[in-house]
Amino acid sequence: MMTSIIRRLEQARAKAAELEQSFQKELASLPRAYGFDSLKAFIAALEASGRGKPSGTKRAKRPSKPKTRKRAVITDSVRASVRKLFKAGKSGSQIAKAVGIPLPSVQYIKKALGLVKAPKKALPKAKRRRAPSIPAVAHKTHKKRVVPKKATVPEPKPAPTIFVPPAAPAV
């Protein structure tokens, strides 16, 4: 059993050596196939084509496109047309498309003309009460609070009567 394992291992090593030799031959023929005299020149060309520059150097930033957007010119006629379209029931985005100005400008004009109500200030949120930790069934029944009666002046007690036994009849 050991000999069969050793034999398979030797065959695998021989196959690996054979593949390594064929790989080396293929690598050696690559520079000539692409028209280079040496391996170093071939590697330099690969680096240059892969990144545009040899490795280790930084790319320069491309200049950004100039901004072509211009600010909207808001004239009295634009304000009048915004007011007219608003009174006609058009939405803000519809007005912006019709007049040719951005939506935030339409909103600003409406606010300046007093066509929109000022937003209401939100009331502060009330603190939420925590749920009772005791289940509702387990609550104790509370007794009604008894209000003490007003104190009254106590009536005077009658004086104790002294019992005198009747005298014995004289005989």
C-alpha positions as CSV (number, residue, x, y, z in Angstrom):
1,M,0.0,0.0,0.0
2,M,2.8,2.4,0.9
3,T,4.6,1.7,-2.4
4,S,1.5,2.5,-4.5
5,I,1.2,5.9,-2.7
6,I,4.9,6.6,-3.2
7,R,4.7,5.7,-6.9
8,R,1.7,8.1,-7.4
9,L,3.6,10.8,-5.7
10,E,6.6,10.4,-8.0
11,Q,4.4,10.4,-11.0
12,A,2.8,13.7,-9.8
13,R,6.2,15.2,-9.3
14,A,7.3,14.2,-12.8
15,K,4.2,15.7,-14.3
16,A,4.7,19.0,-12.3
17,A,8.3,19.2,-13.6
18,E,7.1,18.7,-17.1
19,L,4.5,21.4,-16.9
20,E,7.0,23.8,-15.4
21,Q,9.4,23.3,-18.3
22,S,6.7,23.9,-20.9
23,F,5.5,27.0,-19.0
24,Q,9.1,28.4,-19.0
25,K,9.4,27.8,-22.7
26,E,6.1,29.6,-23.3
27,L,7.2,32.6,-21.2
28,A,10.6,32.8,-23.0
29,S,8.8,32.9,-26.4
30,L,6.3,35.7,-25.5
31,P,8.6,38.7,-26.0
32,R,9.6,37.5,-29.5
33,A,6.0,36.7,-30.4
34,Y,5.1,40.4,-29.7
35,G,8.3,41.9,-31.3
36,F,10.5,42.6,-28.2
37,D,14.2,41.8,-28.0
38,S,14.3,41.0,-24.3
39,L,12.1,40.1,-21.4
40,K,12.8,43.4,-19.6
41,A,11.5,45.4,-22.6
42,F,8.4,43.2,-22.8
43,I,7.7,43.7,-19.0
44,A,8.1,47.5,-19.4
45,A,5.7,47.6,-22.3
46,L,3.1,45.5,-20.3
47,E,3.3,48.0,-17.4
48,A,3.0,51.0,-19.7
49,S,-0.1,49.5,-21.4
50,G,-1.7,48.3,-18.2
51,R,-1.7,51.6,-16.3
52,G,-0.6,54.1,-18.8
53,K,2.6,54.6,-16.7
54,P,5.1,52.4,-15.1
55,S,4.0,51.1,-11.7
56,G,4.7,53.3,-8.7
57,T,3.9,56.6,-10.3
58,K,0.7,58.6,-9.6
59,R,-1.8,59.6,-12.2
60,A,-2.5,63.2,-12.8
61,K,-6.0,64.4,-12.3
62,R,-8.0,65.1,-15.4
63,P,-9.3,68.7,-15.6
64,S,-12.9,68.8,-14.8
65,K,-15.5,70.1,-17.2
66,P,-16.3,73.7,-16.8
67,K,-19.7,74.3,-15.3
68,T,-22.3,75.3,-17.9
69,R,-25.2,76.0,-15.6
70,K,-26.0,79.6,-15.2
71,R,-28.2,81.3,-12.5
72,A,-31.8,82.0,-13.4
73,V,-32.5,85.6,-14.1
74,I,-35.6,86.6,-12.2
75,T,-37.3,89.7,-13.5
76,D,-40.6,91.3,-12.8
77,S,-42.2,89.6,-15.8
78,V,-41.0,86.2,-14.4
79,R,-42.6,87.0,-11.0
80,A,-45.8,88.0,-12.7
81,S,-46.0,84.8,-14.8
82,V,-45.3,82.7,-11.6
83,R,-48.2,84.5,-9.8
84,K,-50.5,84.1,-12.8
85,L,-49.7,80.3,-13.1
86,F,-50.1,79.8,-9.3
87,K,-53.5,81.5,-9.4
88,A,-54.4,79.2,-12.3
89,G,-53.8,76.2,-10.0
90,K,-50.5,74.9,-11.5
91,S,-48.1,73.0,-9.3
92,G,-44.6,74.3,-8.5
93,S,-42.9,71.9,-11.0
94,Q,-45.3,72.8,-13.7
95,I,-44.6,76.5,-13.2
96,A,-40.9,75.9,-13.2
97,K,-41.1,74.1,-16.6
98,A,-43.4,76.7,-18.1
99,V,-41.3,79.7,-17.0
100,G,-37.9,78.0,-17.5
101,I,-36.5,78.5,-14.0
102,P,-35.6,76.0,-11.3
103,L,-38.2,74.8,-8.8
104,P,-36.4,76.3,-5.8
105,S,-36.6,79.7,-7.5
106,V,-40.3,79.2,-8.0
107,Q,-40.7,78.4,-4.3
108,Y,-38.7,81.5,-3.3
109,I,-40.8,83.7,-5.6
110,K,-44.1,82.3,-4.1
111,K,-42.8,82.9,-0.6
112,A,-41.7,86.5,-1.4
113,L,-45.1,87.2,-3.0
114,G,-46.9,85.8,0.0
115,L,-48.7,83.1,-2.0
116,V,-47.9,80.4,0.5
117,K,-48.6,80.2,4.2
118,A,-45.7,80.1,6.6
119,P,-45.3,76.6,8.0
120,K,-46.7,76.1,11.4
121,K,-44.3,75.5,14.2
122,A,-44.4,72.0,15.4
123,L,-45.5,71.6,19.0
124,P,-42.9,69.9,21.1
125,K,-43.6,66.2,21.4
126,A,-45.0,65.1,24.7
127,K,-43.0,62.6,26.6
128,R,-44.3,59.1,26.2
129,R,-45.2,57.4,29.4
130,R,-43.7,54.1,30.0
131,A,-46.0,51.1,30.1
132,P,-46.7,49.9,33.6
133,S,-44.4,47.1,34.7
134,I,-47.2,45.3,36.6
135,P,-49.9,43.7,34.5
136,A,-53.3,45.4,34.7
137,V,-54.9,42.4,36.3
138,A,-52.5,42.5,39.3
139,H,-53.3,46.0,40.3
140,K,-54.5,46.4,43.9
141,T,-57.9,47.8,44.4
142,H,-57.6,51.2,46.1
143,K,-59.9,52.0,49.0
144,K,-61.6,55.3,49.0
145,R,-60.0,57.9,51.1
146,V,-62.1,58.6,54.1
147,V,-62.3,62.2,55.0
148,P,-62.3,62.7,58.8
149,K,-65.4,64.3,60.3
150,K,-65.0,67.7,61.8
151,A,-64.2,67.6,65.4
152,T,-67.1,68.5,67.7
153,V,-67.0,69.7,71.2
154,P,-67.7,66.7,73.4
155,E,-70.8,66.9,75.6
156,P,-70.1,67.1,79.3
157,K,-70.5,63.8,81.0
158,P,-73.0,63.7,83.9
159,A,-71.5,63.5,87.3
160,P,-71.2,60.0,88.6
161,T,-74.0,59.1,91.0
162,I,-73.0,57.6,94.3
163,F,-75.1,54.7,95.4
164,V,-76.1,54.9,99.0
165,P,-77.8,51.7,100.3
166,P,-81.1,52.4,102.1
167,A,-81.0,52.5,105.8
168,A,-82.2,49.5,107.7
169,P,-85.6,50.0,109.4
170,A,-85.4,50.4,113.1
171,V,-87.1,47.8,115.0
